[in-house]
Amino acid sequence: MGNTCPRTHGRVSPAPTRNTGSGPVAPTARTCSACGTRRWPSKARVGPRGTYLTIFVFIPVIKAFATSFTVRDRDDAGNYTYRVGLDNYSQLVTSDTLRANIVFTVFIAVTSVAVVFVIAYVIALALRFGRGSSARFLGRIYIVPLFIPSVIASYAMITFLANHGFVDGLLQAIGLPDGVFPKIVFDWKGIVITQVWLSLPFMTVLLSSVLLEISDSLVESARDVGASSWQIFRHIVLPLSAPGALIGITFMFLGVIGGFTVPYLLGPNAPQMLGVSMVYYMTNYFEPFLASTQAVAIFLLSLVAAIYYVRQQFKREIR
């Protein structure tokens, strides 16, 4: 039914679409060749997606926003009263602890994304343009972290990288004094290293798929006219791989900014990432309204990244 004209002119043909190579093509209208009627995807296709987004995205976000404006006051007798106000948001800005948590969360997300992007890009370039056994071995081994759950990876990092752990014990066994090994576990460095380990396969696969679309003839033509390897990378490889890089950076940022497992197991007690802080305020401090305010802060930080991604995609469509 979704591919037939409502005026009984038979099947309709899909309208021309533009694929910029930066991601999946959005659903487009179909056009009847007889009368020109445009027909959009049927409700049977859109309905389940809209229902899923409503239940698991829109309703929780709206509920968190509503709860974040609830303020709980306690009188001298220990009785609670509730009102609507901006006290939770004021505390989010004025509290040194919460403000440090926000800065720490952004720092971890940006640092993790930057490190993963650099390493993944180097691996993707080696897989695309490299030759020999080294490139083949790299192509087989970089995907391994994808099959290791985050909890297992976190405990592995604790076992290997903690003070007096496996690596520290190995260094002491070869004669190095105690205390030479830096503090990694229960520190920001442990979070970043584990996030790099977990996210590297995804970013590498994404960048590799984009680099594979660059034709060898284009690179060889540039070499024939005297372009150096740096010029080829700067003027051909980097611009053509930018759409895929933007997708990977955005999705990884969204994943790290709201993460809980890795920062909970490997992060410091203070400052904390917002995902961990939110759970502590909910379960230990019994402050669900302030926890909802931190959830809104995570959503707003994610929204900034999403808006930037959409703007870049829109600019690319216009060009």
Sine and cosine of phi, psi and omega as CSV:
sin_phi,cos_phi,sin_psi,cos_psi,sin_omega,cos_omega
0.00,0.00,-0.56,0.83,-0.06,-1.00
-0.94,0.34,-0.26,0.97,-0.05,-1.00
-0.94,-0.33,0.24,0.97,-0.01,-1.00
-0.91,-0.42,0.48,-0.88,-0.02,-1.00
-0.98,0.20,0.70,-0.71,0.02,-1.00
-0.90,0.43,-0.25,0.97,0.01,-1.00
-0.99,-0.13,0.37,0.93,0.08,-1.00
0.85,0.52,0.62,0.78,0.07,-1.00
-0.99,-0.14,0.24,0.97,0.05,-1.00
1.00,0.01,-0.39,-0.92,-0.07,-1.00
-0.96,0.27,0.46,-0.89,0.00,-1.00
-0.94,-0.34,0.38,-0.92,-0.01,-1.00
-0.96,-0.26,0.55,-0.83,-0.01,-1.00
-0.92,0.40,0.60,-0.80,0.05,-1.00
-0.95,0.32,0.47,-0.88,0.02,-1.00
-0.86,0.51,0.66,-0.75,0.02,-1.00
-0.82,-0.58,0.38,-0.93,0.05,-1.00
-0.93,-0.36,0.83,-0.56,0.06,-1.00
-0.93,-0.36,0.94,-0.35,-0.05,-1.00
-1.00,0.08,-0.01,1.00,-0.03,-1.00
0.98,0.19,0.12,0.99,-0.06,-1.00
-0.98,-0.18,0.10,0.99,0.02,-1.00
0.40,-0.92,-0.07,-1.00,-0.02,-1.00
-0.93,0.38,0.53,-0.85,0.00,-1.00
-0.98,0.20,0.72,-0.69,-0.01,-1.00
-0.94,0.34,0.45,-0.89,0.03,-1.00
-0.85,0.53,0.71,-0.71,-0.03,-1.00
-0.85,-0.53,0.28,-0.96,0.02,-1.00
-0.96,0.27,0.42,-0.91,0.08,-1.00
-0.95,-0.32,0.55,-0.84,-0.11,-0.99
-0.89,-0.46,0.73,-0.68,0.08,-1.00
-0.98,0.20,0.78,-0.63,-0.04,-1.00
-0.94,0.34,-0.36,0.93,-0.05,-1.00
-1.00,0.09,-0.72,0.69,-0.10,-0.99
-0.88,-0.48,-0.13,0.99,0.04,-1.00
0.99,0.17,0.19,0.98,0.00,-1.00
-0.93,0.37,0.74,-0.68,0.02,-1.00
-0.99,-0.11,0.74,-0.67,-0.05,-1.00
-0.81,-0.59,0.82,-0.57,-0.05,-1.00
-1.00,0.02,0.27,-0.96,0.00,-1.00
-0.80,0.60,0.60,-0.80,-0.11,-0.99
-0.93,0.36,0.33,-0.94,0.01,-1.00
-0.90,0.43,-0.42,0.91,0.03,-1.00
-0.89,0.46,-0.46,0.89,0.04,-1.00
-1.00,0.06,-0.67,0.74,-0.08,-1.00
-0.97,0.22,-0.54,0.84,-0.10,-1.00
-0.83,0.55,-0.80,0.59,0.00,-1.00
-0.87,0.49,-0.61,0.79,0.02,-1.00
-0.92,0.39,-0.70,0.72,0.02,-1.00
-0.90,0.45,-0.62,0.79,0.03,-1.00
-0.91,0.42,-0.69,0.72,0.02,-1.00
-0.88,0.48,-0.74,0.67,-0.01,-1.00
-0.90,0.44,-0.61,0.79,-0.01,-1.00
-0.91,0.42,-0.70,0.71,-0.08,-1.00
-0.96,0.28,-0.68,0.73,-0.16,-0.99
-0.98,-0.20,-0.15,0.99,-0.01,-1.00
-0.84,-0.55,-0.89,0.46,-0.16,-0.99
-0.91,0.41,-0.75,0.67,-0.03,-1.00
-0.89,0.45,-0.74,0.68,0.06,-1.00
-0.87,0.49,-0.62,0.78,0.00,-1.00
-0.91,0.41,-0.71,0.70,0.01,-1.00
-0.89,0.45,-0.67,0.75,0.02,-1.00
-0.90,0.43,-0.66,0.76,0.03,-1.00
-0.90,0.44,-0.67,0.74,0.05,-1.00
-0.87,0.49,-0.72,0.69,-0.02,-1.00
-0.90,0.44,-0.67,0.74,-0.02,-1.00
-0.93,0.37,-0.52,0.85,-0.05,-1.00
-0.92,0.40,-0.34,0.94,0.02,-1.00
-1.00,-0.04,0.04,1.00,0.03,-1.00
-1.00,0.05,0.80,-0.60,-0.02,-1.00
-0.91,-0.41,0.75,-0.66,0.01,-1.00
-0.95,-0.32,0.85,-0.53,0.03,-1.00
-0.94,-0.34,0.52,-0.85,0.00,-1.00
-0.81,-0.58,0.77,-0.63,0.01,-1.00
-1.00,0.01,-0.03,-1.00,-0.06,-1.00
-0.91,0.41,-0.43,0.90,-0.01,-1.00
-0.99,0.11,-0.06,1.00,0.01,-1.00
1.00,0.01,0.17,0.98,0.02,-1.00
-1.00,0.04,0.58,-0.82,-0.02,-1.00
-0.97,-0.22,0.65,-0.76,0.15,-0.99
-0.80,-0.60,0.49,-0.87,-0.09,-1.00
-0.84,-0.54,0.61,-0.79,0.03,-1.00
-0.51,-0.86,0.16,-0.99,0.03,-1.00
-0.98,-0.19,0.75,-0.66,-0.02,-1.00
-0.16,-0.99,-0.02,-1.00,-0.02,-1.00
-0.96,-0.28,0.31,0.95,-0.07,-1.00
-0.88,0.47,-0.62,0.79,-0.01,-1.00
-0.90,0.43,-0.66,0.75,0.03,-1.00
-0.94,0.35,-0.56,0.83,0.07,-1.00
-0.90,0.43,-0.65,0.76,0.04,-1.00
-0.92,0.38,-0.55,0.83,0.03,-1.00
-0.89,0.46,-0.52,0.86,-0.04,-1.00
-1.00,-0.01,-0.61,0.79,-0.12,-0.99
-1.00,0.02,-0.43,0.90,-0.02,-1.00
-0.95,0.31,0.80,-0.60,0.02,-1.00
-0.89,0.46,-0.60,0.80,-0.02,-1.00
-0.91,0.40,-0.76,0.65,-0.03,-1.00
-0.93,0.37,-0.61,0.80,0.03,-1.00
-0.91,0.42,-0.63,0.77,0.06,-1.00
-0.91,0.42,-0.58,0.82,0.04,-1.00
-0.90,0.43,-0.64,0.77,0.02,-1.00
-0.90,0.43,-0.73,0.68,0.00,-1.00
-0.89,0.46,-0.67,0.75,0.00,-1.00
-0.90,0.44,-0.64,0.76,0.01,-1.00
-0.89,0.45,-0.73,0.69,0.01,-1.00
-0.90,0.43,-0.65,0.76,0.01,-1.00
-0.88,0.47,-0.72,0.69,0.00,-1.00
-0.89,0.45,-0.69,0.72,-0.03,-1.00
-0.90,0.43,-0.74,0.67,-0.04,-1.00
-0.92,0.40,-0.70,0.72,-0.01,-1.00
-0.90,0.44,-0.71,0.71,0.00,-1.00
-0.88,0.47,-0.70,0.71,-0.01,-1.00
-0.89,0.45,-0.68,0.73,-0.03,-1.00
-0.90,0.44,-0.72,0.70,-0.02,-1.00
-0.91,0.41,-0.70,0.71,0.00,-1.00
-0.89,0.46,-0.67,0.74,-0.03,-1.00
-0.88,0.47,-0.70,0.71,-0.02,-1.00
-0.89,0.45,-0.75,0.66,-0.03,-1.00
-0.91,0.42,-0.69,0.72,-0.02,-1.00
-0.91,0.42,-0.59,0.81,0.00,-1.00
-0.92,0.39,-0.65,0.76,0.04,-1.00
-0.89,0.45,-0.69,0.72,0.02,-1.00
-0.90,0.43,-0.68,0.74,0.00,-1.00
-0.89,0.45,-0.64,0.77,0.06,-1.00
-0.90,0.44,-0.65,0.76,0.02,-1.00
-0.91,0.41,-0.62,0.78,0.02,-1.00
-0.94,0.34,-0.55,0.84,-0.06,-1.00
-0.99,0.16,-0.71,0.71,-0.12,-0.99
-0.94,-0.34,-0.14,0.99,-0.02,-1.00
-0.98,0.20,0.39,-0.92,0.03,-1.00
-0.72,-0.69,0.35,-0.94,0.09,-1.00
0.99,-0.13,-0.06,-1.00,-0.09,-1.00
-0.94,0.35,-0.51,0.86,-0.02,-1.00
-0.89,0.45,-0.69,0.72,0.02,-1.00
-0.91,0.41,-0.63,0.78,0.02,-1.00
-0.92,0.39,-0.64,0.76,0.04,-1.00
-0.90,0.43,-0.67,0.74,0.03,-1.00
-0.89,0.46,-0.61,0.79,0.01,-1.00
-0.92,0.40,-0.40,0.92,0.01,-1.00
-1.00,0.01,-0.50,0.87,-0.18,-0.98
-1.00,-0.09,-0.43,0.90,-0.11,-0.99
-0.93,0.37,-0.33,0.94,-0.06,-1.00
-0.99,0.12,-0.17,0.99,-0.10,-0.99
-0.84,0.54,-0.73,0.69,-0.03,-1.00
-0.86,0.51,-0.33,0.95,-0.01,-1.00
-0.90,0.44,-0.42,0.91,-0.07,-1.00
-0.99,-0.17,0.17,0.99,0.01,-1.00
-0.94,-0.34,0.87,-0.50,0.00,-1.00
-0.88,0.48,0.42,-0.91,-0.06,-1.00
-0.90,0.44,-0.57,0.82,0.01,-1.00
-0.91,0.41,-0.70,0.71,0.02,-1.00
-0.90,0.45,-0.68,0.73,0.01,-1.00
-0.89,0.45,-0.63,0.78,-0.01,-1.00
-0.91,0.42,-0.71,0.70,0.02,-1.00
-0.93,0.37,-0.51,0.86,0.08,-1.00
-0.91,0.42,-0.66,0.76,0.04,-1.00
-0.90,0.44,-0.63,0.78,0.03,-1.00
-0.89,0.45,-0.68,0.73,-0.03,-1.00
-0.91,0.40,-0.65,0.76,-0.11,-0.99
-1.00,0.05,-0.63,0.78,-0.21,-0.98
-0.95,-0.30,-0.04,1.00,0.01,-1.00
-0.95,0.33,0.40,-0.92,0.13,-0.99
-0.88,0.47,0.73,-0.68,-0.12,-0.99
0.92,0.39,0.36,0.93,0.11,-0.99
-1.00,0.02,-0.34,-0.94,-0.11,-0.99
-0.90,0.44,-0.76,0.64,-0.06,-1.00
-0.93,0.38,-0.68,0.73,0.01,-1.00
-0.89,0.45,-0.66,0.75,0.04,-1.00
-0.90,0.43,-0.58,0.81,0.03,-1.00
-0.92,0.40,-0.65,0.76,0.03,-1.00
-0.91,0.41,-0.63,0.78,0.04,-1.00
-0.93,0.36,-0.51,0.86,0.00,-1.00
-0.93,0.38,-0.47,0.88,0.01,-1.00
-1.00,-0.03,0.12,0.99,0.14,-0.99
0.95,-0.32,-0.04,1.00,0.03,-1.00
-0.97,0.24,0.59,-0.81,-0.04,-1.00
-0.95,0.32,0.35,-0.94,0.04,-1.00
-0.92,0.38,0.64,-0.77,0.00,-1.00
0.99,-0.16,-0.12,0.99,0.02,-1.00
-0.95,0.32,-0.61,0.79,-0.03,-1.00
-0.94,0.35,0.79,-0.61,-0.07,-1.00
-0.94,0.34,0.34,-0.94,0.05,-1.00
-0.98,0.22,0.89,-0.46,-0.02,-1.00
-0.90,-0.44,-0.76,0.65,0.01,-1.00
-0.97,0.26,0.57,-0.82,-0.09,-1.00
0.87,0.49,0.61,0.79,0.04,-1.00
-0.52,-0.86,0.22,-0.98,-0.03,-1.00
-0.89,0.46,-0.49,0.87,-0.01,-1.00
-0.91,0.42,-0.59,0.81,0.04,-1.00
-0.91,0.42,-0.62,0.79,0.04,-1.00
-0.90,0.43,-0.72,0.69,-0.05,-1.00
-0.90,0.44,-0.71,0.70,-0.02,-1.00
-0.87,0.49,-0.68,0.73,-0.01,-1.00
-0.94,0.35,-0.64,0.77,0.05,-1.00
-0.89,0.45,-0.62,0.79,0.06,-1.00
-0.89,0.46,-0.71,0.71,0.01,-1.00
-0.87,0.50,-0.68,0.73,-0.08,-1.00
-0.97,0.25,-0.57,0.82,-0.13,-0.99
-1.00,-0.09,-0.21,0.98,-0.07,-1.00
-0.87,0.50,-0.70,0.72,0.00,-1.00
-0.88,0.48,-0.69,0.72,-0.01,-1.00
-0.87,0.50,-0.74,0.67,-0.02,-1.00
-0.91,0.41,-0.63,0.78,-0.01,-1.00
-0.92,0.40,-0.69,0.72,0.03,-1.00
-0.87,0.49,-0.68,0.73,-0.02,-1.00
-0.90,0.43,-0.73,0.69,0.00,-1.00
-0.93,0.37,-0.59,0.81,0.02,-1.00
-0.90,0.43,-0.65,0.76,0.01,-1.00
-0.90,0.44,-0.56,0.83,0.03,-1.00
-0.95,0.30,-0.68,0.73,-0.02,-1.00
-0.92,0.39,-0.48,0.88,0.03,-1.00
-0.92,0.39,-0.37,0.93,0.01,-1.00
-0.98,0.21,-0.21,0.98,0.05,-1.00
-0.98,0.19,0.88,-0.47,-0.10,-1.00
-0.95,0.30,0.56,-0.83,0.05,-1.00
-0.91,0.42,-0.53,0.85,-0.01,-1.00
-0.90,0.44,-0.57,0.82,0.03,-1.00
-0.91,0.41,-0.68,0.73,0.02,-1.00
-0.92,0.39,-0.68,0.74,0.00,-1.00
-0.91,0.41,-0.59,0.81,0.05,-1.00
-0.89,0.45,-0.64,0.77,0.04,-1.00
-0.91,0.41,-0.63,0.78,0.04,-1.00
-0.91,0.40,-0.59,0.81,-0.03,-1.00
-0.90,0.43,-0.51,0.86,0.00,-1.00
-1.00,-0.02,0.15,0.99,0.12,-0.99
0.99,-0.12,0.21,0.98,0.00,-1.00
-0.96,0.29,0.67,-0.74,0.05,-1.00
-0.99,0.16,0.15,-0.99,0.01,-1.00
-0.88,0.47,-0.63,0.78,0.02,-1.00
-0.91,0.41,-0.66,0.75,0.02,-1.00
-0.91,0.42,-0.62,0.78,0.05,-1.00
-0.90,0.44,-0.68,0.73,0.01,-1.00
-0.91,0.42,-0.69,0.72,-0.09,-1.00
-0.95,0.32,-0.66,0.75,-0.15,-0.99
-0.98,-0.18,-0.25,0.97,-0.03,-1.00
-0.86,-0.51,-0.87,0.49,-0.12,-0.99
-0.92,0.40,-0.76,0.64,-0.07,-1.00
-0.89,0.45,-0.74,0.67,0.02,-1.00
-0.89,0.45,-0.63,0.78,-0.03,-1.00
-0.96,0.30,-0.40,0.91,0.02,-1.00
-1.00,-0.05,-0.05,1.00,-0.04,-1.00
-0.86,0.50,-0.68,0.73,0.00,-1.00
-0.86,0.52,-0.72,0.70,0.03,-1.00
-0.91,0.41,-0.61,0.79,0.04,-1.00
-0.89,0.45,-0.65,0.76,0.00,-1.00
-0.90,0.44,-0.65,0.76,0.04,-1.00
-0.89,0.46,-0.74,0.68,-0.01,-1.00
-0.89,0.45,-0.69,0.72,0.00,-1.00
-0.89,0.45,-0.69,0.72,-0.03,-1.00
-0.90,0.43,-0.75,0.66,-0.05,-1.00
-0.92,0.39,-0.60,0.80,0.03,-1.00
-0.93,0.36,-0.64,0.77,0.04,-1.00
-0.86,0.50,-0.69,0.72,0.01,-1.00
-0.90,0.44,-0.58,0.81,0.01,-1.00
-0.95,0.31,-0.62,0.79,-0.05,-1.00
-0.98,0.22,-0.61,0.79,-0.12,-0.99
-0.89,0.46,-0.52,0.85,0.01,-1.00
-0.94,-0.33,0.31,0.95,-0.05,-1.00
-0.93,0.36,0.44,-0.90,0.01,-1.00
-0.77,-0.64,-0.75,0.66,-0.17,-0.99
-0.86,0.50,-0.80,0.60,-0.06,-1.00
-0.91,0.42,-0.78,0.63,0.02,-1.00
-0.91,0.41,-0.47,0.88,0.02,-1.00
-0.94,0.35,-0.66,0.75,-0.05,-1.00
-0.99,0.11,-0.50,0.87,-0.14,-0.99
-0.89,-0.46,-0.18,0.98,-0.10,-1.00
-1.00,0.10,0.22,-0.98,0.02,-1.00
-0.98,0.22,0.22,-0.98,0.07,-1.00
-0.95,0.33,-0.53,0.85,0.03,-1.00
-0.40,-0.92,0.72,-0.70,-0.13,0.99
-0.96,0.29,0.25,-0.97,0.00,-1.00
-0.88,-0.47,0.40,-0.91,0.16,-0.99
-0.95,0.30,0.42,-0.91,-0.12,-0.99
-0.88,0.47,-0.56,0.83,0.03,-1.00
-0.88,0.48,-0.66,0.75,0.03,-1.00
-0.95,0.31,-0.71,0.71,0.00,-1.00
-0.87,0.50,-0.64,0.77,-0.01,-1.00
-0.88,0.48,-0.68,0.73,0.01,-1.00
-0.92,0.40,-0.65,0.76,0.03,-1.00
-0.89,0.46,-0.69,0.72,0.01,-1.00
-0.91,0.41,-0.49,0.87,-0.01,-1.00
-0.98,0.21,-0.70,0.72,-0.15,-0.99
-0.99,-0.13,-0.64,0.77,-0.07,-1.00
-1.00,-0.01,-0.65,0.76,-0.07,-1.00
-0.99,-0.13,-0.12,0.99,0.00,-1.00
0.81,0.59,0.74,0.67,0.03,-1.00
-0.86,-0.52,0.95,0.31,-0.06,-1.00
-0.90,0.43,-0.48,0.88,-0.05,-1.00
-0.96,0.27,-0.65,0.76,0.07,-1.00
-0.94,0.34,-0.53,0.85,0.09,-1.00
-0.90,0.43,-0.64,0.77,0.06,-1.00
-0.90,0.43,-0.57,0.82,0.05,-1.00
-0.90,0.44,-0.63,0.77,0.06,-1.00
-0.93,0.37,-0.56,0.83,0.09,-1.00
-0.90,0.44,-0.63,0.78,0.07,-1.00
-0.90,0.43,-0.62,0.78,0.04,-1.00
-0.88,0.47,-0.66,0.75,0.07,-1.00
-0.88,0.47,-0.68,0.73,0.01,-1.00
-0.89,0.46,-0.66,0.75,-0.02,-1.00
-0.93,0.38,-0.64,0.77,0.07,-1.00
-0.89,0.45,-0.64,0.76,0.06,-1.00
-0.92,0.40,-0.58,0.81,-0.01,-1.00
-0.91,0.42,-0.59,0.81,0.04,-1.00
-0.87,0.49,-0.72,0.69,0.02,-1.00
-0.90,0.44,-0.64,0.76,-0.01,-1.00
-0.92,0.40,-0.65,0.76,0.02,-1.00
-0.90,0.43,-0.66,0.75,0.03,-1.00
-0.88,0.47,-0.67,0.74,0.02,-1.00
-0.89,0.46,-0.71,0.70,-0.01,-1.00
-0.90,0.43,-0.64,0.77,0.01,-1.00
-0.89,0.45,-0.69,0.73,0.01,-1.00
-0.91,0.42,-0.63,0.78,0.05,-1.00
-0.91,0.42,-0.63,0.78,0.00,-1.00
-0.91,0.40,-0.67,0.75,0.04,-1.00
-0.89,0.46,-0.62,0.78,0.00,-1.00
-0.93,0.37,-0.59,0.81,0.04,-1.00
-0.91,0.41,-0.62,0.78,0.00,-1.00
-0.91,0.41,-0.67,0.75,0.01,-1.00
-0.93,0.38,0.00,0.00,0.00,0.00
